[in-house]
Amino acid sequence: MPIYEYSCPTCGYRFEKLQSMSATGADCPHCEQPAKRAISVFAAVSKGDSFASDMADLGGSPMPAPVGHSHGGFCGCGH
């Protein structure tokens, strides 16, 4: 289940809530009024060129890209 961010238009309180993707909303835990889902960004960390050397330092090796996959094995595109 994803964590959604909410903002209360009544009191301005911002909070997060773990909900199913089919959930329709949430009430503010501060004033108990309906809150609006806020647009949020996710954190992503890119290892860049140092990933291979970091893995070698740990005694491992980076995962190779799947056959027919031209942009690396860690892109998250599902290929």
RASUL-V36185 format. One record per residue. N is the residue number from 1. SS is DSSP state (H for helix, E for strand, C for the rest). PSI is psi in degrees with one decimal (NA if undefined). NEAR is the number of other ideal C-beta (glycine too) atoms within 10 Angstrom. Layout:
<<N SS PSI NEAR> <N SS PSI NEAR>>
This chain:
<<1 C 137.9 9> <2 E 159.3 11> <3 E 124.5 10> <4 E 146.4 19> <5 E 140.1 15> <6 E 153.3 21> <7 E 130.2 15> <8 C 119.9 21> <9 C -18.5 11> <10 C -52.2 12> <11 C -8.4 12> <12 C 2.3 10> <13 C 135.3 15> <14 E 138.7 13> <15 E 167.1 15> <16 E 149.8 12> <17 E 131.9 17> <18 E 116.1 9> <19 E 160.8 16> <20 C 159.0 8> <21 C -18.8 7> <22 C -1.6 5> <23 C 143.3 13> <24 C -11.9 7> <25 C -169.8 12> <26 E 152.4 17> <27 E 146.1 13> <28 C 128.5 20> <29 C -14.0 12> <30 C -51.9 14> <31 C -2.2 12> <32 C 21.2 11> <33 C 158.1 12> <34 E 132.3 13> <35 E 160.9 25> <36 E 139.4 12> <37 E 130.7 15> <38 C 152.3 13> <39 C 128.6 6> <40 C 161.7 12> <41 C 154.4 6> <42 C 155.4 6> <43 C 134.2 4> <44 C 139.4 6> <45 C 127.0 5> <46 C 129.3 8> <47 C -20.0 12> <48 C -148.9 8> <49 C -20.4 8> <50 H -8.2 10> <51 H -45.7 13> <52 H -42.7 13> <53 H -35.4 11> <54 H -42.6 13> <55 H -38.8 14> <56 H -38.5 11> <57 H -29.3 9> <58 C 1.0 8> <59 C 13.3 6> <60 C -170.1 10> <61 C 151.1 9> <62 C 151.8 15> <63 C 131.3 10> <64 C 155.4 9> <65 C 142.9 14> <66 C 155.8 9> <67 C 132.8 6> <68 C 8.6 6> <69 C 112.9 12> <70 C -8.8 7> <71 C 33.7 9> <72 C 155.4 14> <73 C -3.2 12> <74 C 23.4 12> <75 C -22.0 11> <76 C 10.5 8> <77 C -8.5 8> <78 C 3.3 4> <79 C NA 12>>
